[in-house]
Amino acid sequence: MVVIGLITNVATDAELKALTGLQNQDFVYHTGLAAVFMFRNNVATGDFQADDLSGWFVKDTIKALTFAEYKALRFKEIDEKTGELVLNGFSYAGKVFSLSLNAQINIEALNSSRDDAAITYPIEYSTLDDMDNYFVTDATDINAMYLTALGTKKSYVDSGTILKDQIRAATTDLEVSQIIDNR
């Protein structure tokens, strides 16, 4: 088992949990050895034995992140949150529509051909949950819908970029950990 967590000068399990988000109470920071260990009661040998002799603290089950790896982990978290936000769709005319990759392709194609004489309006466009639909009335309407979708996605991406810029500018683990993605 490999547990990945950012480990910086912690003295208690609570501090370790606060830094890593890990909930395993078996993690400890050994101040004398300046390293993090995970208690395992199902191994016969380890780096050192617990005081009550019920198991071992094993050092090689922990992978600490470097500062660069920690920043990369945080970037990944922001990207995942951005993806979740995009999947929530966009609102137009009081209805919520999909921003899935397929939906983005469809609305882009519809918008780019909105003035084509072969397009007949109204065009029925399903909502995100497929429980309703919206009738696009004309080229102006589809363009407004497209621009709303584009603006919504751009706002999600831009808000993620702002957080990533803050992480890029951070010079310590603590500064990185204090950047919260509360979008």
C-alpha positions as CSV (number, residue, x, y, z in Angstrom):
1,M,0.0,0.0,0.0
2,V,1.3,3.4,-0.9
3,V,-0.1,6.5,0.7
4,I,0.7,9.8,-0.9
5,G,0.7,12.9,1.3
6,L,2.5,16.2,1.7
7,I,4.7,15.8,4.8
8,T,6.2,18.9,6.4
9,N,7.5,19.3,9.9
10,V,4.5,17.9,11.7
11,A,4.6,16.9,15.4
12,T,1.1,15.3,15.8
13,D,-1.3,13.0,13.9
14,A,-3.8,15.9,13.8
15,E,-1.3,18.1,12.0
16,L,-0.5,15.4,9.6
17,K,-4.3,15.0,8.8
18,A,-4.7,18.7,8.4
19,L,-1.8,18.8,5.9
20,T,-2.7,15.7,3.9
21,G,-6.4,15.3,4.3
22,L,-5.8,11.7,5.2
23,Q,-8.1,10.3,7.9
24,N,-6.0,7.3,8.9
25,Q,-5.3,7.6,12.6
26,D,-2.3,5.3,12.2
27,F,0.0,8.0,10.9
28,V,2.5,9.5,13.2
29,Y,5.5,11.8,12.8
30,H,8.5,10.6,14.6
31,T,10.3,13.7,15.7
32,G,13.5,11.9,16.6
33,L,13.8,10.3,13.2
34,A,12.2,13.3,11.4
35,A,10.0,11.0,9.4
36,V,6.4,9.9,9.0
37,F,5.5,6.3,9.8
38,M,2.3,4.3,9.4
39,F,1.4,1.8,12.0
40,R,0.8,-1.7,10.7
41,N,-0.4,-4.5,13.0
42,N,-0.3,-7.1,10.3
43,V,3.4,-7.2,9.6
44,A,6.0,-9.2,11.6
45,T,8.9,-6.7,11.2
46,G,9.2,-3.0,10.5
47,D,11.4,0.0,11.2
48,F,10.6,0.0,14.9
49,Q,8.1,-1.7,17.2
50,A,5.2,0.0,18.9
51,D,5.5,0.5,22.6
52,D,2.7,-1.9,23.3
53,L,4.3,-4.5,21.0
54,S,1.0,-4.9,19.0
55,G,2.6,-4.0,15.7
56,W,5.3,-2.1,13.8
57,F,5.7,1.4,12.5
58,V,6.7,1.0,8.9
59,K,8.5,3.8,7.0
60,D,8.6,2.4,3.5
61,T,4.8,2.5,3.1
62,I,4.8,6.3,2.9
63,K,5.6,8.4,-0.1
64,A,6.1,12.0,0.7
65,L,5.6,14.6,-2.0
66,T,8.2,17.0,-3.1
67,F,7.2,20.7,-3.4
68,A,6.8,20.3,-7.1
69,E,4.8,17.1,-6.8
70,Y,2.5,18.9,-4.3
71,K,1.9,21.7,-6.7
72,A,1.2,19.2,-9.5
73,L,-1.3,17.4,-7.2
74,R,-3.1,20.7,-6.5
75,F,-3.2,21.5,-10.2
76,K,-4.8,18.2,-10.8
77,E,-7.4,18.8,-8.1
78,I,-8.3,22.2,-9.7
79,D,-8.6,20.5,-13.1
80,E,-10.9,17.9,-11.7
81,K,-13.1,20.5,-10.0
82,T,-13.2,22.5,-13.3
83,G,-14.3,19.4,-15.1
84,E,-17.0,18.8,-12.5
85,L,-18.3,22.4,-12.9
86,V,-18.4,22.1,-16.7
87,L,-20.4,18.9,-16.4
88,N,-23.0,20.8,-14.4
89,G,-23.8,22.6,-17.7
90,F,-24.9,26.1,-18.4
91,S,-28.2,28.1,-17.9
92,Y,-30.0,29.7,-20.7
93,A,-33.6,30.9,-20.9
94,G,-34.3,29.5,-17.4
95,K,-33.1,26.0,-18.3
96,V,-29.9,24.0,-17.8
97,F,-28.1,22.5,-20.8
98,S,-25.2,20.1,-21.1
99,L,-21.6,21.2,-21.5
100,S,-20.3,17.6,-22.1
101,L,-17.8,17.3,-24.9
102,N,-20.5,16.1,-27.3
103,A,-22.8,18.9,-26.4
104,Q,-20.0,21.5,-26.9
105,I,-19.4,20.0,-30.4
106,N,-23.1,20.1,-31.2
107,I,-23.7,23.7,-30.1
108,E,-20.5,24.9,-31.9
109,A,-21.7,23.2,-35.1
110,L,-25.2,24.6,-34.7
111,N,-23.8,28.1,-34.1
112,S,-21.4,28.0,-37.0
113,S,-24.2,27.0,-39.3
114,R,-26.9,29.2,-37.8
115,D,-27.3,31.4,-40.9
116,D,-27.3,28.5,-43.4
117,A,-30.5,28.5,-45.5
118,A,-30.8,24.8,-44.9
119,I,-31.4,25.3,-41.2
120,T,-35.1,25.4,-40.3
121,Y,-36.2,27.0,-37.1
122,P,-37.3,26.3,-34.5
123,I,-34.7,23.8,-33.4
124,E,-35.5,21.6,-30.4
125,Y,-32.6,21.4,-27.9
126,S,-32.8,19.1,-24.9
127,T,-31.9,20.1,-21.4
128,L,-29.1,18.6,-19.3
129,D,-31.4,16.0,-17.6
130,D,-33.4,15.4,-20.9
131,M,-36.6,16.1,-18.9
132,D,-37.4,19.2,-20.9
133,N,-36.4,21.0,-24.1
134,Y,-36.0,24.5,-25.5
135,F,-37.0,25.6,-28.9
136,V,-34.3,27.8,-30.5
137,T,-36.2,30.3,-32.5
138,D,-33.7,31.8,-34.9
139,A,-30.0,32.5,-35.6
140,T,-29.8,35.2,-33.0
141,D,-31.2,32.9,-30.4
142,I,-28.7,30.1,-31.1
143,N,-25.8,32.6,-31.1
144,A,-27.0,34.0,-27.7
145,M,-27.2,30.4,-26.4
146,Y,-23.8,29.5,-27.8
147,L,-22.2,32.7,-26.3
148,T,-23.8,31.8,-22.9
149,A,-22.3,28.3,-23.0
150,L,-18.9,29.6,-24.1
151,G,-19.0,32.3,-21.3
152,T,-19.9,29.8,-18.7
153,K,-17.1,27.4,-19.6
154,K,-14.7,30.2,-19.9
155,S,-15.6,31.4,-16.4
156,Y,-14.9,27.9,-15.0
157,V,-11.6,27.6,-16.7
158,D,-10.6,31.2,-15.8
159,S,-11.4,30.7,-12.1
160,G,-9.2,27.6,-12.2
161,T,-6.4,29.5,-13.8
162,I,-6.6,32.1,-11.1
163,L,-6.1,29.4,-8.5
164,K,-3.3,27.8,-10.4
165,D,-1.5,31.2,-10.7
166,Q,-1.7,31.5,-6.9
167,I,-0.2,28.1,-6.5
168,R,2.5,28.9,-9.1
169,A,3.4,32.0,-7.1
170,A,3.5,30.1,-3.7
171,T,7.0,29.5,-2.4
172,T,6.2,27.2,0.6
173,D,4.1,24.1,1.3
174,L,2.0,26.2,3.7
175,E,1.2,28.8,1.1
176,V,0.1,26.1,-1.3
177,S,-2.1,24.4,1.3
178,Q,-3.8,27.7,2.1
179,I,-5.1,28.1,-1.4
180,I,-8.7,26.8,-1.3
181,D,-10.8,25.9,-4.3
182,N,-14.2,26.8,-3.1
183,R,-15.8,27.3,-6.5
